[in-house]
């Protein structure tokens, strides 16, 4: 977690790493302020004293709205000082204006991780240590306490998708992901998981009764397993080959599979434009 008394001045370029990503392991209090704001100057020592007394239970980050106007606009900062507490990649509480140390302590208390959040933190640690079964159990316990805990849904879905000892429970994973939006702070993770669900289905697909599995269908199934295991480019090659063999599949599961692969690759991938062109050519 770093120094217990760590106070960071964060600019726009570092916001995702130092606030959003960091808040997945430690709460982050963000103080939106400006040098010309008298209440901001008065609030500063109150926040710093609270951070010092908290002894590392949260990180204090200061953002100068004049230096980072886009961040201020993104979070709807209309008046300062404005303070937000971030956990699990998103703001969970906030206040505006100068407040007393006692009110700040109450704000911190209600913003700190609750029992479900603590279970999720243990689940993440278990997953990082290769204890997937324990991680899944802890996520389920967290969701019993707080069914709206997005992080627990995402982590549990990811663990279930990595199942190797028995068939993947696709229905359970889809139920976990159903309430989650494809946009916002968790959108990228949700799109990745939904892509993997699609490929798990593709890998498990069986031919219709009395119908032999075609070479194109076999390639689709292989692509599904490769993509699920992270071999995305190999999966794309199999899907493109399947589409060349069967135009009906090209318009259906091949096209859908390729779009999911593109989500898994991410917008910055150097081959993404080429793969998209190959998909367009396949469908024309």
N, C-alpha and C positions, 0 to 999 in steps of 0.2 A: 504493500500500500504506500510505501514511501515514508518520508518524514511525517511524524504525527502533526507537526506544526506547519506543514507545507502549505503555502499560499501561492497560487500561480496567477500570473497575468497572462491571459490567453487571447490570441488573435483568431480571426476567422479560419485561417488555414489549419490550425491545430485543434479546432473545436471538436470535431468528430472523435479524434483520438483521445484528447485530454478530458473531455466531458462525457460524450455519449458512450464511447467504448469503455472508458474507465468506470463509469457509473454502473456497469454490469458486475463489478466486483467490490466497489465501495461507493456509497452515496456521494454526490457532488453538489455542493451548494454554490450557485452561480449568482454573483452580485453584478447586476448591470448598473453602471455608474458613469459619471463624467466629472472632470476636474472642476468645472464651473458650478457644480451642484452642491450647495451648502449642506442639505440633509444627507447627501452621499458621504460627505467628509465626516459628518457626525456619526453616521452609522458604521463607518469603517472600523474604528477600534472595538465597537460592540461585537461585530462579526468576528474579528480576529481573536478577541478574548474568548468567545464561544468556541471557536475552532481549537484554540489552545487547550481549553478545558475538556474538549471532546476527545483529546488524545488519540486522534486517528480514526474515530468512528465515521468521519466524513472528510472530504477534501473541500477546501474553499478556493473558488476560482473567481477572479475579477475580470470583467469585460468592459472596456471603455467603449461606450456606444458611439463616440465620435470616430474612434479608430476602426470599429467594426459595425457600421450601420446596417449591413445586411443581416447580421445575427439579430440585432434589435428588431428589425422588421419581421424576420422569420418568426420570432416569438411574441410579436404583438406588443412590444414595449412602447407604451404611450407616455409613461411618466416614470421618473426615477427618484430615488433608488427603487429598483425592482429586484427582488430576490427569488430565485427558483431553486428547488431541490430536485435533482435528477436521480432516478434509480432505474436500473435495467434499461438504459438507453432512452428514457423519456422523462419529462417533468411530472412530478407527482404532487407537488404543492407549491404555493407561491404567496408572496405578499408584496405590497407596494407602500413606500413611504418609510419614515423613521419610526422605529418601534423600540420599546424598552428591552433591557436584557431579559426580564422575566417573560415577556411575550415572545421573544426570540427563542428562549429555552422551550416554551410550549410548542412553537412552530417546529423546532428540531425534533422534539419528542414524537410528534405525530407523523413526521416525515421519515423517521428511521424504519429500517426493515421490521416487518411484523413476522409472526411465526411462520407464515407461508413463505415469505421472502427468505427467511433463514433456512428453511428446508430446501428451497431452490438453490441457495448458495452451497449447501452440502451436496446437493445432487450434481452441481457443476464440478465440484471438486472430485466427487466419485467418478464422474465420467472422464475427467482429465487423467485419473489414475487407472483407467481401464476397467472400472467396476460398473459396467453398464447395467447389470441387474439391480444393484443397489441404487444407482442413479434413477432408474425407472420407478422403483418403489418410493423413493423420496419425492419424485415429481407427483406421483399419484396422491401421496399424503398432502402435499402442498395444494393440489387442486381440490381436494376434499374441503380444505379450509377456505380457499379462495379460487373458485372456478374461473374467475376472470384474469388469473395470473398468466399473461401471455408467454412469459419466459418459460414457465413450466410446461405449457402446451408445446412450445417449439422444441424444447430439449427432449421431452418424452417422445414426440413424433420422430425426432432424429434418432433416438436410441432404438425405437421399434423398427425403423427402416434399416438398421444395421444388423437385425436379427439373422443369425446364421444357423442356429440349432433347430429351428422350426420354420414353417411358412410364415411369411410376413402378414400380419393382421392389417390388411389394407383398410378395412371398414373402420377399425379403431383409430387409425391414423387420420382418415378423412374426417371423422367426428371431432378429433382434436383440432384440426386445422379449420374446420367450417366457420367458426366465429371470427377468425382472424382476417384482417384486411390485407390486400395485396400491395398496399401503398403505405406511406408513412415510415416510421422508424423501424418497424419489423417487416416491412413489405418485401425487402430483398430476401430475407431468410425464409419467409412464407413461400415466395415464388420458387426458391430452390427446393424446398421440401415438397411442394406440389409437383414439381418436375420429377422428383425422385419417386413419388407415388405413381405418377403416370408410367414411369419406366418399370416399376415393380409389377404393375398390372400387365405391361407389355411382355415382360419376362415370363409371367405366369399364364399368359393367354394360351388357350388350347384350341385346336381346329374343330370345326363343326363335326358332329357325328358322321362317321363313314367318309370323311373328307381328309385325304392325306395333306399333311402340312407342306406347303409350297416352299421353294427355296427362298422366295422373298419374305414369307412369314417367318421362316427360320432366322433370317437375317434380322428381322425386326425384334424377335425374341432375344437374340444375342445382343443387339444394341441396347435393349432394355436392361439386361444384366450388367453390361459394361458401364452404362451411364449411372446406374444405381451405385456402382462401386467406384465412381469417380473417373472412369476412363472415357471422358466426354468426347474427345476428338475421334477416338476409335469407334464410338457409338455413332457419331455423325457419318463416318465413312460407310458403316453398315447400313444406316438408314438411306443414304443416297443410293447405294447399290440396290437396296430393296425397291426403292422408287423407280429405278431404271428398269427393273424386271416386271413390275406390276403397277400400272398407272392408277388402278383403283386404290391400291394401298398408298400410293404417292399422294393422292388427294385427301386421304384419311389419316391413319396413324403415323405415316411417315412425316407428313407436314406438321402434325401436332407434336410429334416427337422432336423434330428439328427445332421448332419454336421453343420447346422446353430446354433443349440443349443450349440454345442461344442464351437463355436466362442463366443457365449454369456457367457458361463461359464468362458472361459479364460484358458490358459495353466496351470495355477497354481492350478486349482480346484482339490481337493482330490479325487473326484469320476470320473474324466475325463477318466482315463485309463480303469476303470471298464465299463463305458458306451461305450467306443470304442470297447472293447472286446464283449460286448453284441450285438453291431451292426454287428460285423464280424460274430458272431454265427448266427445271424438272416439271414444273406445273404448266409450262407453255407448249 
